Amino acid sequence: MSGTDQIDLFGQLDLFGVYPEPEQVPAVQKASSDCSANGLVTFKYNPLLKKSIRCKGGVLFGHPEVMLPAYMKDPEFAAARELAAEWAEHAVRRKTQKNKEIIKDLVSRFWTVVDQVFADRGEKPLESRGRIPPIRPKGKYHDLDQVLAAVNDTYFNGELSCRITWSNRVGGLSFHSERKDPLTGENFHLISISRGYDAANCPFYAVAGVVYHECLHIKIPVEIHGGRRVVHGRVFRQWERRYIYYENWNKWHNEVLPKNIRAMRRHKEL
């Protein structure tokens, strides 16, 4: 290579020693709080609204206007506003069975996104039923994303696909469920871990043990014996004992976790 030959930052040889002018990146247009991205649905805000949204049809050339709580004017709620706009477009149409199902799905996705914004802000989500809980994997003592990544790589060759969060329940149960993404509409597995594990007295092997246990519910299907569903069947138990710290985790789960749960119910520091 001659002294005039150069290599750019991407490892490409510039035979003439001259770099092309960088392309001008177009400025990203900020989401407007006054209307939807397609400009067809307008937004109005009412400080008296807290947990409801309203729709008025035929405002802009037949397109609807959506009344939202005043706090949704903030930039963080841009994705929620777009779902509200899509909901309004369907809400003003004829109420067919298919359209009703779409409306119901959009409403659920809308409030799930709103709840997640509050969670990301560190604020308490709005009271809701039947919606996905905010995904909050980072706890005070353990980061569940890191625990899941370690368990997935060690025991499932990194092939397991799921999301994980600390449970909002005060009780001691961890559980697995199937959910629908509020933005993409795709189904996904969600693992919820008891907050009794997010404690100063909880070693890494214990929280990794319960995460591994819940991962097995995704990996191993429920067995049917005599018409009865068996969740923790023979195959499940065989896999469960492959966890290298199974005995230690099981002992901590049965002896320490109940004490942590009782302390949580008395609002004591774990």
N, C-alpha and C positions, 0 to 999 in steps of 0.2 A: 504494500500500500504506500503510495507516495505521500509527501508531506502536505500536498494540497487536498488529498482525499480526507473526508470527514465523515463521522458517524453521528447522526442526530440522537436524541434521547430515546427514540424508539428502536435503535439498532439498525437503521436503514442507511446505506452508503450514499453519500452525496458526491457523485463523481466530479462535480464542477466546483465543489467547495462553496456553494451558494445555497442558502436555505430559502425556501419559498416563504412569501409573506403569510403570516397566520391568518386563517379565515376569521371573519368577523362573526361572532356569535350573536344571534338576534336576542334582544332583551326579552326576558320572560315576563309575560303580562300577568300582573297580579289579579287574583280572584276578586271580583267585585262583591261587596256585601249588599248591593242594590238589586242585582239580577243574577240569574243563572249564567253558566258559562256560554250557553248558546244564545243568551239574550232574550229568551222567550218568556221566562217566568220572572216576575218582579217580587222583591222581598220587602215587607214592612215589618216593623218591630214594635212590640207592645211590652212595656215594663211590668204590666200586671200578669202576663202569662209566665208560668214557671215550667209546667210539665205538659203543655199541650200546644198544638199548632193548628192553624185554621186556613181554609182555602176559599177564595172567592173566584168564580169563573168569569170568563169573558171580559177581562179588564184590558188586555193589550192584544187587539186583533184576534179576539177569541181565546187568547192564552190566559192562564190563571195568575192570580196574585196570592202569595203565601204570607200569612201573618205568623211571625216567629217571636219567641221570648227575646227580650232586649239583649240578653247576654250572648245570644247566638250571632251577634253582629261581629264578634271578635274573629280575627283571621283563622284561629285554630278550628273554627267550626265550618270551614269552607266545604269540606267533604260532606258534612251533615246537611248543609244547605243544598248541595247538588242532589242528594237523595230526597230532600223535601220537595225540590222542584220536580223531580221525576214522579214522586208520589202525587203531586198536584195535577200533573198532566193526565194521570190515570183517574184521579178522583173526579174530574169533570166529565169523564166519558160515561157511556152507558154501563150500568152495573151488571155486566155479565158475570157468570161464575168464575171464568178465567180472570177477568179484571179484578174481581174481589180478592182472589188469591194473591195477585200481584200487589195490590194495595196493602194487604195485610203483611206481606213479606217486606215491602219497602218501609212500612212503619216500624217493624221490628228492627230492621237494619239501621234505620235512622237513629232510634233511641240507643242502640248499642254503640254507635259511633259517638253519640253525645256523651254517654257514660264513660267511654274510653278517654275522651278529651278531659273530663273532670279528673279521671284517675291519673293521667299524665301530668296534670297540674298539681297533683297531690291533694286534691279536694275529694270530698265524699260524693260518690255518684248519686244521681237521682234515684229514688225508690222505683223499682220496676219489677215486673214479673214476666217470665218467659223469654227474657232476652239474655244474650251472652254476657257473663260477668266481665268486668274489665280485666284484661290480661296483665297481671302484675307479678312477674317472676323474681324481681329483686326484693329480697327481704332485709331484715335488720342484720342477720347473721349469715344467711346463705343466699346465693344467687342461683335460682333454679335453672336458668338457662345454662350455666356452667355445669351444674350437676347432671342435667339431661344430656349435654354434649359428651361428658365423660362416660356415662352409662351407655349411651348409644354407640359410641366408638368401641367400647370394650366388649359389649355383649351382643350388639346387633350390627356390627360392621358399618355403623353410620347410616344404615338403610331405613331406620324407623322415622316416619314423618308424623310429627304431632307438635302441639303447642303446650305450654305448661304455665301454671299460675299458682300463687298462694290462694287458698280457698277463703271466701268471705264468711264461711260458716264458723261459728264458735265451737261447734262440736269437734270430736276427735277423728272423724272419718276423712280419709283421702279417697278420691274416686276418679273414674275415667268416664267421659261422655263424648258423644258425637254432636258437633255443632255445624252451623253454616256461617261462613264469613260474611259480615254485613256489607262489605264493599264489593267483593267478587261474586258472592253467591255460592262459592265452592264449599263442599263439606270438608270438615277436618276433625281430627281427634284432639280433645282437650283433656289434659291431666291437671287435676286440682289437688294440691297437697295441703294437709292440715297445718295450720299455723302453730300447732304444738311442736312442730319440728323446727320452727324458726326461733330457736332459743339458744342461750349461751351454753346450756348443758347438753346440747345435741351435737354429737360428733359427726364428721362428714360421712362415715360409713353408715350411719343411721338414716340420714336424709337420702343418701344414695340408694339405700335398701328399699325405702318406700317408693322412690321414683322407679327403680327397677321393677318392683312388684306391679305398679300401675302400667308400666310399659308392656308387661306380659299380657295384660288384658287386651292390648292392641294386637300383639303378636299371635296369641293363641285364641282361637274361637271358642265360644261357649260349647260345652259338650251337652248332648241330649241323651238322657238315660230314662227309658220307660216313660217318655213324654215329659220328663222333668228337666228343666234347665240346671246344669251344674256349672257354676262360675269357676270354682276352684277345684277342677277335676284332677285326675291322676297325672295327665300330661302337664298341667299347669304346675302342680306341686313338684314334679321332677325338674322342670325348668327353674322354678323358684329356688331350689336348693343348689343351683349352679352358682348363685351369688356367693362370692368368696367369703363375705362376712355375714352369711345368712344367720348363723346362731347368734352372733353379737347383735345384729339388727333386731331379730325377733325378741331377744331379751330386753333391749331398750324400748322397743315398741310396746311390750306388755307391762313393763315395770315403771318406766319413766314418763312415757307419753300421757297416761291417765293423770298423773300428778300435774303435768304442764297444763292439761285441759282444765283441771279444777282451778289452777291458779289464774288462767285466762278468764274464767267465769267470775272470779273475784276481782278481776281487773288488776292483777298483780304483775309486776315486771318479770319476764321470763329470762 
